[in-house]
C-alpha cells in the first residue's frame, strides 16, 4: 500500500509542476479541474522520472513487467 501511495504522490506532484489547466470549457469534459500534460511527456518519460526520483532518495521502487 505504501508503494501505491508513493506512486500516486509522485504523479500528483508531477502534474502540479508540469500540467496546464484547461482554460474555459472544452467539449466532452464536464469537470473543471482537468489538467493536460505536455505532449512531450510520454508514459515512458514520466516512468523514467519516477525511477530517477526514487533512486535518488534511496527508496525501492516498483518495476513494471514489459509486455511484448
FIKOLZA-1660 file (N, C-alpha, C; in steps of 0.1 Angstrom, whole numbers, plus 5000, padded with zeros to 4 digits):
% residues 68
   i   px   py   pz ch aa at
   1 5008 4988 5000  A  X  N
   1 5000 5000 5000  A  X CA
   1 5009 5013 5000  A  X  C
   2 5020 5012 5007  A  X  N
   2 5029 5024 5008  A  X CA
   2 5035 5027 4994  A  X  C
   3 5038 5016 4986  A  X  N
   3 5043 5018 4973  A  X CA
   3 5033 5025 4964  A  X  C
   4 5020 5021 4965  A  X  N
   4 5010 5027 4957  A  X CA
   4 5008 5042 4960  A  X  C
   5 5009 5045 4973  A  X  N
   5 5008 5059 4978  A  X CA
   5 5019 5067 4973  A  X  C
   6 5031 5062 4973  A  X  N
   6 5043 5069 4967  A  X CA
   6 5041 5072 4953  A  X  C
   7 5036 5062 4945  A  X  N
   7 5034 5065 4931  A  X CA
   7 5023 5075 4929  A  X  C
   8 5012 5075 4936  A  X  N
   8 5002 5085 4935  A  X CA
   8 5007 5099 4938  A  X  C
   9 5015 5100 4949  A  X  N
   9 5021 5112 4953  A  X CA
   9 5030 5118 4942  A  X  C
  10 5038 5109 4937  A  X  N
  10 5048 5113 4926  A  X CA
  10 5040 5119 4914  A  X  C
  11 5030 5111 4910  A  X  N
  11 5022 5116 4898  A  X CA
  11 5014 5129 4901  A  X  C
  12 5009 5130 4913  A  X  N
  12 5002 5143 4917  A  X CA
  12 5012 5154 4916  A  X  C
  13 5024 5153 4922  A  X  N
  13 5034 5163 4922  A  X CA
  13 5039 5166 4908  A  X  C
  14 5040 5156 4900  A  X  N
  14 5045 5158 4886  A  X CA
  14 5034 5166 4879  A  X  C
  15 5022 5163 4881  A  X  N
  15 5011 5170 4874  A  X CA
  15 5010 5185 4879  A  X  C
  16 5013 5187 4891  A  X  N
  16 5013 5201 4897  A  X CA
  16 5024 5209 4890  A  X  C
  17 5035 5203 4888  A  X  N
  17 5047 5210 4882  A  X CA
  17 5045 5212 4867  A  X  C
  18 5041 5202 4860  A  X  N
  18 5041 5203 4845  A  X CA
  18 5028 5205 4838  A  X  C
  19 5017 5202 4845  A  X  N
  19 5004 5203 4838  A  X CA
  19 4999 5217 4836  A  X  C
  20 4991 5218 4826  A  X  N
  20 4984 5231 4823  A  X CA
  20 4969 5229 4825  A  X  C
  21 4963 5239 4832  A  X  N
  21 4949 5238 4834  A  X CA
  21 4942 5242 4821  A  X  C
  22 4930 5235 4818  A  X  N
  22 4923 5238 4806  A  X CA
  22 4915 5251 4808  A  X  C
  23 4918 5261 4800  A  X  N
  23 4911 5274 4801  A  X CA
  23 4897 5273 4796  A  X  C
  24 4887 5276 4804  A  X  N
  24 4873 5275 4799  A  X CA
  24 4868 5261 4797  A  X  C
  25 4857 5260 4791  A  X  N
  25 4850 5247 4789  A  X CA
  25 4855 5241 4776  A  X  C
  26 4858 5228 4776  A  X  N
  26 4862 5221 4765  A  X CA
  26 4851 5210 4762  A  X  C
  27 4846 5209 4750  A  X  N
  27 4836 5199 4747  A  X CA
  27 4840 5185 4751  A  X  C
  28 4831 5178 4757  A  X  N
  28 4834 5165 4762  A  X CA
  28 4839 5164 4776  A  X  C
  29 4843 5175 4782  A  X  N
  29 4848 5175 4795  A  X CA
  29 4839 5183 4804  A  X  C
  30 4833 5176 4814  A  X  N
  30 4824 5183 4823  A  X CA
  30 4831 5189 4835  A  X  C
  31 4842 5183 4838  A  X  N
  31 4849 5187 4850  A  X CA
  31 4858 5199 4847  A  X  C
  32 4860 5207 4858  A  X  N
  32 4867 5220 4856  A  X CA
  32 4882 5218 4861  A  X  C
  33 4885 5207 4868  A  X  N
  33 4898 5205 4874  A  X CA
  33 4907 5197 4866  A  X  C
  34 4904 5195 4853  A  X  N
  34 4912 5187 4845  A  X CA
  34 4925 5195 4840  A  X  C
  35 4936 5188 4840  A  X  N
  35 4949 5194 4836  A  X CA
  35 4955 5185 4825  A  X  C
  36 4962 5192 4816  A  X  N
  36 4968 5185 4805  A  X CA
  36 4983 5185 4807  A  X  C
  37 4989 5173 4805  A  X  N
  37 5004 5173 4805  A  X CA
  37 5009 5176 4791  A  X  C
  38 5021 5182 4790  A  X  N
  38 5026 5185 4777  A  X CA
  38 5027 5172 4768  A  X  C
  39 5026 5174 4756  A  X  N
  39 5027 5162 4747  A  X CA
  39 5040 5155 4747  A  X  C
  40 5050 5163 4751  A  X  N
  40 5064 5157 4752  A  X CA
  40 5065 5147 4764  A  X  C
  41 5056 5147 4773  A  X  N
  41 5056 5138 4785  A  X CA
  41 5049 5125 4781  A  X  C
  42 5057 5116 4777  A  X  N
  42 5051 5102 4773  A  X CA
  42 5050 5094 4786  A  X  C
  43 5043 5083 4786  A  X  N
  43 5043 5074 4797  A  X CA
  43 5057 5070 4801  A  X  C
  44 5065 5067 4791  A  X  N
  44 5079 5062 4794  A  X CA
  44 5087 5073 4800  A  X  C
  45 5086 5085 4796  A  X  N
  45 5094 5096 4802  A  X CA
  45 5090 5099 4816  A  X  C
  46 5077 5098 4819  A  X  N
  46 5072 5100 4833  A  X CA
  46 5077 5089 4841  A  X  C
  47 5077 5076 4836  A  X  N
  47 5082 5065 4844  A  X CA
  47 5097 5067 4847  A  X  C
  48 5105 5071 4837  A  X  N
  48 5119 5074 4839  A  X CA
  48 5121 5084 4850  A  X  C
  49 5113 5095 4850  A  X  N
  49 5114 5105 4860  A  X CA
  49 5111 5099 4874  A  X  C
  50 5101 5090 4874  A  X  N
  50 5098 5083 4887  A  X CA
  50 5109 5075 4892  A  X  C
  51 5115 5067 4883  A  X  N
  51 5126 5058 4887  A  X CA
  51 5138 5066 4892  A  X  C
  52 5141 5077 4885  A  X  N
  52 5152 5086 4889  A  X CA
  52 5150 5092 4902  A  X  C
  53 5137 5097 4905  A  X  N
  53 5134 5103 4917  A  X CA
  53 5135 5093 4929  A  X  C
  54 5130 5081 4927  A  X  N
  54 5130 5071 4937  A  X CA
  54 5145 5066 4940  A  X  C
  55 5153 5065 4929  A  X  N
  55 5166 5060 4931  A  X CA
  55 5175 5071 4938  A  X  C
  56 5172 5084 4935  A  X  N
  56 5180 5094 4942  A  X CA
  56 5176 5095 4957  A  X  C
  57 5164 5091 4961  A  X  N
  57 5161 5091 4975  A  X CA
  57 5164 5078 4982  A  X  C
  58 5168 5068 4975  A  X  N
  58 5172 5055 4981  A  X CA
  58 5160 5047 4984  A  X  C
  59 5148 5050 4979  A  X  N
  59 5136 5042 4982  A  X CA
  59 5135 5032 4971  A  X  C
  60 5131 5020 4975  A  X  N
  60 5129 5009 4965  A  X CA
  60 5116 5013 4957  A  X  C
  61 5117 5010 4944  A  X  N
  61 5105 5014 4935  A  X CA
  61 5100 5001 4928  A  X  C
  62 5088 5003 4923  A  X  N
  62 5082 4992 4916  A  X CA
  62 5086 4992 4901  A  X  C
  63 5091 4980 4897  A  X  N
  63 5094 4979 4882  A  X CA
  63 5083 4972 4876  A  X  C
  64 5079 4977 4865  A  X  N
  64 5068 4971 4857  A  X CA
  64 5073 4960 4848  A  X  C
  65 5066 4950 4846  A  X  N
  65 5070 4940 4837  A  X CA
  65 5067 4944 4823  A  X  C
  66 5076 4943 4814  A  X  N
  66 5074 4947 4800  A  X CA
  66 5066 4937 4792  A  X  C
  67 5056 4942 4785  A  X  N
  67 5047 4933 4777  A  X CA
  67 5051 4935 4763  A  X  C
  68 5053 4924 4756  A  X  N
  68 5057 4925 4742  A  X CA
  68 5045 4920 4733  A  X  C
% end
